[in-house]
Amino acid sequence: MEISELVERQRDYFNKGETLSYKFRYEQLCRLEKGIKEMEKEIFDALYADLHKAPFESYMAEVGLTLSELTFVKKHLKKWMKKQRVHTPITQFPCKSFTFAEPYGVTLIMSPWNYPFMLTMEPLIGAIASGNTVVLKPSAYSKNTSDVIGKLISRIFDPSYIVSVEGGREANSLLLEQRFDYIFFTGSVNVGKLVMEKASRYLTPVSLELGGKSPCIIDKNTDIQLAAKRLVFGKFLNAGQTCVAPDYVIVNEDIEEELIKNVRYWIDNMYKGDALNDPDYPCIVNDKHFERILGLIDKNKVVYGGKFNKERRQIEPTVLKDVTLDDAVMKEEIFGPIMPILTYKNNEDLLKIIHSYEKPLALYLFTDDRKFEDYIISHVSYGGGCINDTIVHLATSNMGFGGVGYSGMGSYHGELSFKTFSHIKSIAERHNWLDLNIRYHPYSKKKEKILRKLMK
């Protein structure tokens, strides 16, 4: 079926009003949950084939998060769908005011390859909960997972309601030529710009979940061993192919050597001293990215790692010291298992480094100094982050996740996913049992005096 025909069929289906009831939406969420659980092993096998992800990591960072989001949304959906009363100014008496969430209509969700299942399913959950129809476009780079997603979606949903479209750039281009009511995109800045450009033709609203160089700051007033442990976990999860991974480390110069010693210890501990032979260590998604990442490693600055297996597309966790902003590794988002370490003397040095880049998707700060914590939060703009940990801020349905500036626009997870895929209507409902004449012609000094008192 042609893509344009798919979109029109979904528009016809949406216009019938089938997706509007709570009962319908709740049932579709239940069907999705049941389908995921039934195909869990196939999903794990696909993630292993694409990214060499172990079942444990696939559940922790993909399937488990998706099921947790489904549970949360199902629990709260009825409340979110109700009219929300808001305060009404006394000048409008007698009146009540409320907001009401309505679905946008036909939506497009374009997802990336690094967490190909979770980053397709979580926005899909929000779109279903909000009453939209959905065209999914998983990444062609993670082909096995895209195939499984297509199988899952076709098994449980009518394509007039939800459909998954596979393919590469040509499919992406054809989809972006269609008229959608909302577009949700997760991926690179360059493609995000193209999505926004195409969406502007129809004034289609968008959410852009992008990336950037997310810093990790290590203050000397912290538990350095624990900071190193949590840093290693967040940096090398999925072999560094995580949009919110700590991209680079800025450590107080007084503790640089101690941090490196502890980072080396925890890499050895977590990957048994030989990541390239660890059966649970992920691979790089394709040859193009493998070669790109290798090109970012300056062998003269390696203090740990640097080895790789080209056949399996694996690069061991690699730590670089004496890094400057002129190094290749600091010129782009790494998106791989390389940890460049820079140092700072004072707050001015620190901000100069961070502000030399666009606003990042995440920021991580390890410190026990509350004043320093407040200083960083108030002086640096970023999407979200953690104090004394990495990554975990996105693993909750109670907070939104999204970027700012070049790292994205819009936020989702939990209620914010529902709101992202909804238009919030503002409605004032007047009563007819009283009609005050103050707003009507003719005007007078007396009316003006009353009006001024009421509008204070």
VOVEXZA-53501 format. One record per residue: residue in three letters; y, x, z of N, C-alpha, C in turn. Coordinates in steps of 0.02 Angstrom, whole numbers, plus 50000, padded with zeros to 5 digits. Layout:
BEGIN
ALAYXZYXZYXZ
...
//
This chain:
BEGIN
MET499405004250000500005000050000500635004450000
GLU501125002649961501755006449959502115005950027
ILE502475011350044502825011550108503355006050111
SER503695004950056504214999650056503894992850070
GLU503294991750044502954985350055502734984750128
LEU502504990250158502324990250229502914988050272
VAL503494991050258504084989450298504284982150289
GLU504254979650229504434972550217503944967850250
ARG503304969550249502804965350283502944965250358
GLN503144970950386503304971050457503934966950472
ARG504414967150426505014963150437504854955650435
ASP504424953750389504224946650386503864944650450
TYR503434949050474503054947550535503524946950595
PHE504004951650601504474951350657504884944950655
ASN505094943050596505524937150590505164930650609
LYS504504930750612504124924850635504174923950710
GLY504404929050747504484928450819503854929550859
GLU503324932350827502694933350862502754938150920
THR503194943050915503224948450965503674946851025
LEU503964940951027504494939651076504244938051146
SER503654935251153503424932851219503164938551263
TYR503214937451327502924942251375502174942751365
LYS501844937051357501124936851349500894941151291
PHE501224940651234501034944551176501114952051190
ARG501684953951216501824961051227501334964051277
TYR501214960351332500754962851383500054963751354
GLU499834959051315499174959451284499114965451238
GLN499644966951201499614972751155499584979251194
LEU499944979651249499914985551292499204986451320
CYS498894981051340498204981251365497724983551311
ARG497824981151251497394983151195497464990651180
LEU498084993051183498195000151172497855004251226
GLU497925002251287497615005751343496855005951335
LYS496565000351319495834999851310495605004351252
GLY495985004251197495805008351139495835015751155
ILE496335017851192496395024951210495805027151253
LYS495625023051302495075024851346494415025151307
GLU494315020651260493705020651221493655026751174
MET494235029251152494235034851104494435041451137
GLU494395041751203494635047751238494305054151213
LYS493655054151205493315060151182493535062151112
GLU493615057351068493855058851000494555061851001
ILE494975059351047495655062051054495615069251079
PHE495195070551129495115077351155494865082151100
ASP494375079851061494095084051008494625085650956
ALA495045080750940495575081850890496095086850916
LEU496285086250978496775090851007496495097951011
TYR495845098451024495535105051025495525108050954
ALA495375103850905495345106250836496035108550811
ASP496565104950832497245106550809497555112350847
LEU497475112250913497855116950956497425120651007
HIS496765119751003496305123051049496445121051121
LYS496675114951131496815112551199496165110651234
ALA496085113051295495505111251335495555103951355
PRO494995100551366495025093551388495445092551451
PHE495425097251498495825096551558496575096351541
GLU496795100951500497495101151480497685095151438
SER497215092951395497345087051353497435080751395
TYR497055080251449497135074451492497775075151533
MET497885081051563498475082051606499125081051568
ALA499175083651508499815083851473499875078951415
GLU499345075251400499385070551344499105063651363
VAL498445063051369498145056551380498315053751449
GLY498275057851500498425055551568499135053051575
LEU499605056751547500305054551550500405047951513
THR500055047151456500105040951418499835035051457
LEU499265035851488498965030351527499395028751588
SER499685033851618500135032751675500745028651654
GLU501025030351595501605026651569501415019351555
LEU500825018251527500595011451513500535007451577
THR500255010451629500195006951693500875004951720
PHE501345009551717502025008251744502365002751704
VAL502345003051639502684998151597502384991251605
LYS501724990851607501394984351617501604981151684
LYS501664985251734501844982851801502544979851803
HIS503004982851765503714980951772503974976751713
LEU503574975751662503824972651600504124965751612
LYS503794961551650504044954751660504744954751690
LYS504854959151737505514959751769506044962051718
TRP505874966951677506354969651629506544964451577
MET506084959951560506214954951508506644949151532
LYS506734948451597507124942851623507874943951611
LYS508244938551610508974939051609509204942851671
GLN509684947251663509944951151719510644948751737
ARG510714945351794511364942851815511844948551832
VAL512464947751812512984952651828513584948951857
HIS514024952651889514614949651920515084946651867
THR515364940951884515844937651840516544937851872
PRO517064940051836517744940051864517964932951884
ILE518354932451936518574925951960519004922351908
THR519314926251863519724923151810519324918951762
GLN518664919751762518234915951716517884910151751
PHE518044908951814517734903451852517884896651818
PRO517374892251814516684892951835516244895651779
CYS515884901151793515514904551740514994908951772
LYS514454910151736513984915351757513874920051699
SER513764926451715513684931651663513004934951671
PHE512704936551614512054939951617511944943951553
THR511474948651558511264952351499510554950451482
PHE510374951251418509714949451395509484954551343
ALA508894957251352508634962351306508254959151249
GLU508474960751189508114958251129507874964251089
PRO507304963651054507054969251013507504970550953
TYR507524976850932507904978550873507584975550810
GLY506924975950806506574973350746506054978150721
VAL506144980750661505664985350630505874992450647
THR505434996050681505615002750706505175008150675
LEU505445014150672505085019950646505045025150702
ILE504445027650716504345032950766504035038950730
MET504405044450729504175050650698504035055750753
SER503415058150757503215062450813503035069450790
PRO503035074350836502915081350819502185083350829
TRP502045089750817501365092250819501165095450885
ASN501645097150928501475101250987501125097251043
TYR501345090951053500995086251096500895079951053
PRO500455080451004500445075450950500225068550972
PHE499825068151025499605061651048500115058451095
MET500295062051147500755059251198501445057651168
LEU501695061951125502365060851097502375055751041
THR501795053151023501755047350979501675040951021
MET501245041351072501085035451111501635033251158
GLU501985037951190502485035851240503065031851209
PRO503355034051154503865029751123503565023351095
LEU502935023551072502605017451048502555012251105
ILE502395014551164502355009951222503025006451232
GLY503575010251228504235007151236504385002151182
ALA504195003751120504324999251064503924992851070
ILE503294993351092502884987351102503174983051158
ALA503334986351214503604982751272504244979051255
SER504634981751209505274978751191505214973451136
GLY504614972651108504494967251060504624969050988
ASN504584975450970504704977650902504054978150862
THR504114978550796503564980950755503684988450745
VAL503154992050727503204999350727502845002450667
VAL503195007050634502875011550587502855018450621
LEU502255020950631502165027550661502095032850606
LYS502395038550618502295044250572502135050550613
PRO501475051650627501285057750662501375063850617
SER501385069750647501485075950609500875077750567
ALA501005080250507500455082550464500175089250488
TYR500565092950529500325099450554499735098550602
SER499725093150639499175091650685498735086350653
LYS498415088150598498075083350556497515079650591
ASN497125083250631496555079950664496785074550712
THR497305076150750497575071150797497905065450760
SER498245066850705498545061650665498015056850638
ASP497445059750617496895055650592496625050950647
VAL496555053750707496305049650763496805044250781
ILE497445045850780497955040750795497915035150743
GLY497845037050679497785032050627497175027550637
LYS496615030550657496005026850671496105022050729
LEU496415024550783496545020450843496995014450825
ILE497535015750790498025010550775497725005250728
SER497355007450677497065002650630496514998550662
ARG496195001350712495654997750747495924991950789
ILE496504992750819496734987750867497344983650845
PHE497694985750793498304982150773498294980250699
ASP498584974650684498704972650614499264977050587
PRO499194979750526499724984150498500394980550488
SER500384973850487501024970250484501404970750550
TYR501044972950602501354973750668501464981150685
ILE500924984950684500964992150697500514995750647
VAL500785000950616500395004750567500565012150575
SER500065016350561500175023550561500145026150490
VAL500655029850470500695032650402500585040050406
GLU500095042550369499955049750368500255052950306
GLY500315059550309500605063150253501115068250275
GLY501375072150228501845077450243502565075550227
ARG502925080250197503635079350185503785073550138
GLU503345072450089503465066950042503445060250079
ALA502965059450124502925053250163503535052450208
ASN503745058050239504345057750281504955055550240
SER505025058450182505605056850139505605049450118
LEU505015046950100504965039950080505125035250138
LEU504895037050196505035032850255505775032650271
LEU506105038450266506815038750283507265035450231
GLU506975033650174507355029850125507345022350140
GLN506895020250185506835013050201507365010950252
ARG507475004450256507935001850305507554999750368
PHE507655003550421507365001850486507914999450532
ASP507714996050585508194993650635508294998750691
TYR507815003350699507895008750748507435014450727
ILE507665020650735507255026550720507225030950782
PHE506615032750801506495037250857506155043550830
PHE506495049250837506255055450808506185060850861
THR505615064350861505515070150903505335076050858
GLY505715081450864505585087250821506155092250823
SER506245095750768506735101150764507445098550752
VAL507925102750767508635101050757508785099750684
ASN508515104050640508655103450569508405096750540
VAL507805094850558507535088550534507905082750568
GLY508085083750631508475078550667509125077050632
LYS509455082150606510075081150568509955076850506
LEU509385078350472509215074450412509075067250430
VAL508715066050485508565059250507509215055450520
MET509675058650554510315055450571510725053950508
GLU510695058650460511055057650397510775051650359
LYS510105051250355509795045650320509925039050356
ALA509905039150422510005033150462510715030450454
SER511195034950442511895032850437512025028350378
ARG511595028750328511695024550268511665017150285
TYR511225015450333511165008450354511455007250424
LEU511805012450451512055012150519511495010650569
THR510915013650557510335012650600510405017050662
PRO510345014150721510365018150782509755022650788
VAL509845028450820509305033350825509255036250895
SER508655038350912508535042850968508285049350938
LEU508575054950959508365061450935508135065650995
GLU507505067250997507225071551049507095078351018
LEU507535083151032507525089550996507305095251043
GLY507665100551047507445106251087508015110851104
GLY507915117351092508425122251108508165127751153
LYS508605132351170508405137951213508535136051286
SER508005133951319508055131551388507985137451437
PRO508495138751477508465144551522508095143151587
CYS507825148451616507545148151683507895153451725
ILE508255151251776508645155751819508255157251882
ILE508185163751899507845165751960508355169152006
ASP508535165652059509005168152109508625172652158
LYS508975177352189508635181752237508475178152302
ASN508785172452313508635168452373508095163252356
THR507495165652345506945161252328506285164552344
ASP505745160752344505075163452352504865166052284
ILE504915172552274504815175452207504095174652183
GLN503615175352227502925174652206502775167552182
LEU503015162552218502915155552198503315154052135
ALA503915156752130504325155652070503965158452009
ALA503675164352015503315167451959502705163251939
LYS502355160651988501755156451975501945150251935
ARG502475146751957502675140651923503005142151855
LEU503335147751850503625149951787503075151351735
VAL502565154851755502015156551710501665150151686
PHE501555145451731501255139051712501665135651658
GLY502325134851670502745131051624502855134651559
LYS502915141251561503055145051499502455145251452
PHE501855146151479501275147251436500825141151428
LEU501035135351456500695129151443500715127851368
ASN500135126051339500085124851267500325130951227
ALA500195136951255500395143251223501145143351207
GLY501535140351252502265140451243502535135451194
GLN502095131451164502315126551113502495119951146
THR503005120351189503245114651227503995114351222
CYS504275108651203504995108151191505395109651254
VAL505105108451313505455109751376505205115951411
ALA504835120151376504615126551406505215130851424
PRO505175134651478505705139551491505725144451432
ASP506265144251394506295148451333506425155651352
TYR506875156851399507015163651421507185163551495
VAL507105169351527507215170051599507835174251611
ILE508245171851658508825175851681508735176951755
VAL508605183151775508455184651844508995189051874
ASN509135188051938509605192451973509355199551969
GLU509795204151950509575210951936509245214451995
ASP509385212152056509105215252115508355213852123
ILE508105208652090507395206852099507005206852033
GLU507285209951982506945209851917506245212751920
GLU506175218751949505525222051951505015218051992
GLU505255215152047504805211152088504565205052050
LEU505025201852012504825196051973504305198051920
ILE504435203451883503965205651831503285207151861
LYS503265210451918502625211851951502245205451966
ASN502595200451990502265194052007502075190051945
VAL502485190351893502315187051830501675190051801
ARG501625196651801501025200051776500415197851817
TYR500505197551882499945195551926499695188551909
TRP500165183851900499955176951889499675175751820
ILE499915179451770499605178951704498875181251707
ASP498765187051740498085189451748497645184451786
ASN497935181451838497575176851880497385170451842
MET497865167651805497745161251772497305161951709
TYR497365167651674497005168451612496455173751617
LYS496245175151680495665179451694495735186351664
GLY496355188651657496485195351632496375196351558
ASP496185190951522496035191651451496135184851417
ALA496755182951404496905176251377496575175151310
LEU496515180451269496245179651202495505177851202
ASN495175178951258494475176951264494375171451315
ASP494915168351336494885162651381494755156351339
PRO494205152851350494045146951308494555141251315
ASP494965141551367495455136151378496155138051354
TYR496235143751323496905145951302497055143151232
PRO497615139451224497775136351159497935141351104
CYS497945138851043498125142950985498795140550957
ILE499075144550912499685142650877499495137850821
VAL499915132950807499715127250766499535129150694
ASN499875134150664499715136050595499945143250581
ASP499765145750523499915152750505500665154050503
LYS501035149250478501765150050472502085151450540
HIS501915147450589502205148450655501915154550690
PHE501285156050677500975162050705501355168350683
GLU501485168850618501855174750592502575174850617
ARG502885168950622503575168650646503615171250718
ILE503155169050761503175171150831503045178650838
LEU502555181250800502425188450803503045192450784
GLY503445189750738504055193150716504595193450770
LEU504515189650823505005189650878504845194850932
ILE504265198050927504045202750979504285209850961
ASP504725212651003504935219550997504455223751039
LYS504025227551005503505231351040503785236251091
ASN504395238551080504705243351125504925240151191
LYS504935233451193505165230051253504605226251288
VAL503985226951264503425223451294503225226851359
VAL503205222951413502965225551477502315222151497
TYR502115217251459501455214151469501265210651404
GLY500625211151385500375207451328500535210651261
GLY500645206451212500805208751145500225208551097
LYS499615207851122499025207751078498935200751049
PHE498545200450994498445193950961497785193950923
ASN497545187950905496955187050864497165182750805
LYS497225185850746497475182350688497005176950664
GLU496355178350669495855173550645495895166950684
ARG496005167450749496045161450791496765159250803
ARG497245162750774497965161250782498165160950856
GLN497945166050893498115166350964498535172550978
ILE499045171751019499475177251042499455177051118
GLU499275182651149499215182451222499905181851254
PRO499935179351316500575179051351500915185851350
THR501535185951327501895192151316502565191951353
VAL502705197351390503325197851429503745203551402
LEU504385202151389504855207151363505395208651415
LYS505555215051423506075217251470506645220451432
ASP507225221051465507825224251436508045220551372
VAL507975214051373508155209951315508905208751314
THR509195208651255509905207051247509975201051200
LEU510575198351198510695192551155510655194351081
ASP510645200751064510595202850994509875203350970
ASP509395202951015508695203450996508475197150958
ALA507985198050913507735192450872507485186750915
VAL507175188350971506875183251014507405178751046
MET508035181051046508585177051074509005173551021
LYS508785173950958509165170950903508915163950885
GLU508345161850911508065155250895507635152850952
GLU507465146450951506995143851000506315147050988
ILE506005149751040505395153651031504795149251013
PHE504675144151052504115139551040503455143351034
GLY503355148051079502745152051079502695155851144
PRO502145159651154502005162851219502355169451230
ILE503005169551221503415175551233503925173951287
MET503955178251339504425177351393504925183051394
PRO505525182151364506045187251369506405186851436
ILE506515192651467506845192851532507515196451526
LEU508055192851546508725195751549508935195951622
THR509445199851637509685200251707510425198251711
TYR510625196351772511325194851785511535197651852
LYS512185199151857512465201751920512785196251962
ASN513145191751928513535186651963513535180251922
ASN513865175151949513885168651915514225168851847
GLU514725173151842515085173651778514625176351724
ASP514235181551741513745184251694513255178951672
LEU513025175251721512515170051709512765164751660
LEU513355162151674513635156851631513795159451561
LYS513995165751556514155168651491513535168551447
ILE512955170251475512325170151437512155163051416
ILE512155158451463511935151551449512405148251400
HIS513055149351408513545145951365513605149151296
SER513235154451284513225157351217512765153451171
TYR512405148451199511955144151160512185136851165
GLU511915132751120512035125551124511725122751188
LYS511925116651206511665113551267510905112751262
PRO510545115351312509815115251307509505108651329
LEU508875107651308508505101651328508325101951402
ALA508195107951428507995108551498508315114751529
LEU508365114651595508575120551633508165120651697
TYR507935126651715507545127551776507885132651821
LEU507915130951884508255135251933507805136151994
PHE507685142452011507305144052072507785147052122
THR507915143252175508375145552227508285141352290
ASP508435144452347508465140852411509185140152434
ASP509655141952391510365141652407510655135152379
ARG510805130352424511035123852402511705124352365
LYS512145128852387512795129452353512705132052281
PHE512245136752273512115139352205511795133852162
GLU511355130052191511045124452156511575119552131
ASP512035117652176512565112952157513025115952104
TYR513135122552108513565125952060513265125551989
ILE512625126951983512295126751917512275119651890
ILE512095114851932512055107951909512735105551882
SER513265107551914513935105151895514255109251839
HIS514035115351828514355119751779513975120451713
VAL513365117951711512965118651650512725111851627
SER512845110251563512615103951534511935104951503
TYR511455100651520510785101051492510445094251499
GLY509895093251463509565086751463509285084751529
GLY508905089151561508595087951626508245094251647
GLY507945094151706507605100251727507325099751797
CYS507195105551826506885105951892507235111151935
ILE507215109952000507395114952049506745117352080
ASN506615123852076506015126952104505365124552072
ASP505385122852009504785121351971504965121151897
THR504475120151854504595119451783504205113451756
ILE504445110551702504095105451662504035098551695
VAL503905098251761503665092051792504175086351792
HIS504805087851777505295082451778505165077051726
LEU504795078851673504655073951620504015069851635
ALA503645071851687503005068551701503085062751750
THR503585058651738503695052851780503995047251738
SER503805041151755504085035351720504705032751755
ASN504895035851811505465033551850506125036851830
MET506085042051788506695045351765506685045751689
GLY507265045551660507305046251588507215053451566
PHE506995054251504506925060951475507285061051408
GLY507715065951399508085066451336508555072351338
GLY508885073751282509325079451276510055077551274
VAL510465082551261511185081551255511445086351203
GLY511915084051161512175088351108511635090351059
TYR511565096851045511065099250997510345098351022
SER510245096951085509565095951109509355088651105
GLY509795084351081509585077451069510075072251092
MET509885065951080510285060351104509805054551120
GLY509975050851172509535045551194509045047951246
SER508745043251281508285044851335507745039551339
TYR507155041551360506605036751366506145038551423
HIS505625034651432505135034551487505295028551532
GLY504775024851549504855019251594505345014051569
GLU505795011851613506275006651595506745008951540
LEU506895015451538507335017951486507015017451417
SER506355017851413506015016651349506125009451327
PHE506045004851374506164997751359506884996651335
LYS507364999751368508064998951349508215002451283
THR507905008251271508015011951209507845007751148
PHE507285004151152507065000151095507314992951098
SER507804991651140508094984951147508844985151135
HIS509094979751107509814978551106509964974251167
ILE510424976451209510594972751270511194968251255
LYS511044961651251511574956751238511954955051302
SER512604954651298513014952451354513244945251341
ILE513104940851389513224933751379513604930751439
ALA514124927151424514494923251475514364915851464
GLU514114912451515513944905351509514424901251552
ARG514874897451518515364893551553515084886651572
HIS515324884151629515154877351650515704872551628
ASN515524866251618516004861451590516314856751642
TRP516114857551705516364852851755517074854451778
LEU517344860351757518034862051774518314866451719
ASP518944865151699519254869151647519974870551668
LEU520084876651694520754878551718521214879751658
ASN521824877151664522294877351608522714883751603
ILE522604888351650523054894051654523064898351591
ARG522524898751555522494903251496522774899951433
TYR522894893551436523104889951376523864889651369
HIS524094889051307524804887551295524954880551322
PRO525584879551341526144884251342526124888751403
TYR526354895051396526394899751451527024898451492
SER527004900851555527594899851599527604905451650
LYS528174906251684528244911251737527754909751793
LYS527654903451808527204901451862526484903551845
LYS526274902051783525604904051762525524911651765
GLU526044915251743526004922551744525934925251814
LYS526274922251861526244924451931525534923451958
ILE525234917751942524544916351965524064921251933
LEU524154922451867523714926751829523724933851858
ARG524314936351874524364943151902523994943751968
LYS524024938552010523674938752073522914938752062
LEU522694934752015521964934152003521674940451972
MET522074944051932521794949851896521904956451932
LYS522124956251993522204962452031521524965552047
//
